[in-house]
């Protein structure tokens, strides 16, 4: 991790300022197992406290660590009673069924390149590219993942890179003598995937670590 942080500080002055403010990188990792992916599904689109409460109820019924058989034995009523929506219950059942049938192979995942891991995981209903990328980062410990669809990363890039550049441009002397009429605050336009790739180019091969720092800069809780 020290090598990654040293590289980011040397390659990008903006990132260096963020790292100096946040301090040491304290990324937390989970095992690249069925349990971690099932937990990620439960946590989707929920704040940390609510997700934690629901997950504890669910795990108490299914058993910890979570295994496919423990989920498949639960009825829809039991899963709803734990606080899971009908949709999430279906996602968890699909994950369990595909794993039990051998369609999802967690043993193989550490050997696969990032793109193949994403392809393998997204065959499960409810597992999109973002969830697969979080699994890459926080379970498989892949260091060079850039989740271009992540709101927190996009917002942090906007604040630290694009908005700062816009503010500097606005302060430059203008050829016009009369000041421009006052305008309403500009709408936030978050960076496109292409812009994000360009900003993150200097972070390689440690884009995952850089994203962790971006989340922390916004006080966004990571999984």
C-alpha positions in Angstrom: 0.0 0.0 0.0 2.9 2.4 0.7 4.1 2.0 -2.9 0.6 2.9 -4.2 0.3 5.9 -2.0 3.8 7.1 -2.9 3.1 6.7 -6.6 -0.2 8.7 -6.3 1.5 11.5 -4.4 4.3 11.8 -7.0 2.1 11.5 -10.1 -0.8 13.9 -9.2 -0.5 17.1 -7.1 -4.3 17.1 -6.5 -4.3 13.6 -5.2 -1.3 14.4 -3.1 -3.2 17.1 -1.3 -6.2 14.7 -0.8 -3.8 12.1 0.7 -2.1 14.6 3.0 -5.6 15.5 4.3 -7.0 12.0 4.7 -3.8 10.3 6.0 -2.8 6.6 5.6 -4.8 4.3 3.4 -7.0 2.0 5.4 -8.9 0.0 2.8 -10.7 -2.9 4.4 -11.0 -6.1 2.5 -13.4 -9.1 2.6 -12.7 -12.7 1.4 -13.5 -13.3 -2.3 -16.3 -15.7 -1.4 -20.0 -16.2 -1.8 -20.7 -14.5 1.5 -19.1 -11.2 0.4 -21.1 -11.1 -2.8 -24.4 -11.9 -1.0 -23.6 -9.2 1.5 -23.0 -6.7 -1.3 -26.4 -7.4 -2.8 -28.1 -6.8 0.6 -26.2 -3.4 0.9 -27.2 -2.2 -2.5 -29.0 1.2 -2.5 -29.2 1.3 1.3 -27.4 3.5 3.8 -24.9 1.7 6.0 -27.0 1.4 9.2 -30.2 0.2 7.6 -28.2 -2.3 5.5 -26.3 -3.6 8.5 -29.6 -4.2 10.4 -31.2 -6.1 7.5 -28.1 -8.1 6.9 -27.9 -9.2 10.5 -31.5 -10.4 10.4 -31.0 -12.2 7.2 -27.7 -13.8 8.3 -29.4 -15.0 11.5 -31.9 -16.9 9.4 -29.6 -18.2 6.7 -26.5 -18.8 8.9 -23.1 -17.3 8.8 -21.0 -17.4 6.8 -23.6 -17.3 4.1 -23.7 -20.3 1.8 -26.0 -21.1 -1.1 -27.9 -23.9 0.8 -28.6 -21.5 3.7 -30.3 -19.0 1.4 -32.2 -21.5 -0.7 -33.8 -23.1 2.3 -35.5 -19.7 3.2 -39.0 -18.9 2.1 -40.0 -15.7 0.5 -41.9 -14.8 3.7 -38.8 -15.3 5.9 -36.7 -13.1 3.6 -39.4 -10.4 3.6 -39.5 -10.6 7.4 -35.8 -9.9 7.5 -36.4 -6.7 5.6 -35.4 -7.7 2.1 -37.5 -6.5 -0.8 -39.0 -9.0 -3.2 -36.4 -7.9 -5.8 -33.4 -8.4 -3.5 -34.8 -11.7 -2.4 -34.9 -12.8 -6.0 -31.3 -11.6 -6.6 -30.0 -13.6 -3.6 -31.9 -16.7 -4.6 -30.5 -16.4 -8.1 -27.0 -16.0 -6.8 -27.4 -19.0 -4.5 -28.9 -21.2 -7.3 -26.3 -20.3 -9.8 -23.5 -21.0 -7.3 -25.0 -24.3 -6.2 -25.3 -25.3 -9.8 -21.6 -24.5 -10.5 -22.4 -21.7 -12.9 -20.6 -19.3 -10.5 -17.2 -20.5 -9.5 -15.5 -18.4 -6.7 -12.4 -20.6 -6.7 -11.6 -19.5 -10.3 -12.2 -15.7 -9.7 -8.7 -14.8 -8.4 -7.1 -16.3 -11.5 -9.3 -14.3 -14.0 -8.5 -10.8 -15.4 -10.8 -8.0 -14.3 -13.0 -8.0 -17.4 -13.6 -11.7 -17.1 -14.5 -11.4 -13.4 -17.1 -8.7 -14.3 -18.5 -10.9 -17.0 -18.6 -13.9 -14.7 -20.4 -12.1 -11.9 -22.9 -10.2 -13.9 -24.6 -13.3 -15.1 -26.4 -13.2 -11.7 -29.6 -11.1 -11.6 -28.9 -7.9 -9.6 -25.2 -8.0 -10.0 -24.3 -5.1 -12.3 -20.9 -3.8 -13.3 -20.6 -1.6 -10.2 -21.2 -4.4 -7.8 -18.7 -6.6 -9.7 -16.2 -3.8 -9.6 -16.6 -3.4 -5.8 -16.0 -7.1 -5.5 -12.8 -6.7 -7.6 -11.6 -3.9 -5.4 -12.6 -5.0 -1.9 -12.6 -8.8 -2.2 -10.1 -9.6 -4.9 -7.9 -6.7 -3.9 -7.4 -5.6 -7.5 -5.4 -2.3 -7.4 -6.3 -0.7 -10.8 -10.1 -0.6 -10.9 -11.8 2.6 -12.0 -15.6 2.4 -11.4 -16.8 5.1 -13.8 -20.4 4.6 -12.8 -19.8 5.3 -9.1 -21.5 8.5 -8.0 -19.0 9.2 -5.2 -16.0 8.9 -7.5 -17.7 11.0 -10.1 -18.6 13.7 -7.6 -15.2 13.8 -6.0 -13.6 14.1 -9.4 -15.9 17.0 -10.2 -15.1 18.8 -7.0 -11.4 18.2 -7.0 -10.6 18.4 -10.7 -13.3 19.9 -12.9 -14.9 22.4 -10.6 -11.5 23.7 -9.5 -10.4 24.2 -13.1 -13.7 26.0 -13.9 -13.2 28.3 -10.9 -9.6 29.1 -12.0 -10.8 29.8 -15.6 -13.4 32.2 -14.2 -10.8 34.3 -12.4 -8.7 34.9 -15.5 -8.7 38.5 -16.8 -11.3 39.1 -19.5 -10.9 41.2 -22.6 -14.3 42.7 -22.0 -14.4 45.9 -20.0 -18.0 45.4 -18.6 -18.5 42.6 -16.1 -20.8 39.8 -17.3 -24.3 39.9 -15.8 -24.8 37.8 -12.7 -26.0 34.3 -13.5 -27.5 31.6 -11.4 -25.2 28.9 -10.1 -24.1 26.5 -12.8 -25.6 23.1 -12.8 -23.2 20.3 -11.8 -22.1 18.3 -14.8 -20.4 15.2 -13.5 -17.5 13.9 -15.6 -18.1 11.4 -18.4 -16.3 8.0 -18.4 -13.9 9.4 -20.9 -13.0 12.4 -18.7 -12.6 10.1 -15.7 -10.2 7.8 -17.6 -8.2 10.9 -18.6 -8.0 12.2 -15.0 -7.1 8.8 -13.7 -4.4 8.0 -16.2 -1.6 9.1 -14.0 -2.9 7.0 -11.1 -2.3 3.7 -12.9 -1.6 1.0 -11.8 -3.2 2.1 -8.5 -6.6 3.6 -9.5 -8.5 1.5 -6.8 -6.4 3.2 -4.0 -7.0 6.6 -5.6 -10.8 6.0 -5.6 -10.7 5.0 -2.0 -9.2 8.4 -1.2 -11.8 10.1 -3.4 -14.6 8.4 -1.4 -12.9 9.5 1.9 -12.7 13.1 0.7 -16.5 13.1 0.4 -16.9 11.1 3.6 -18.6 8.4 1.5 -18.7 5.0 3.3 -17.1 2.2 1.3 -18.1 -1.4 1.6 
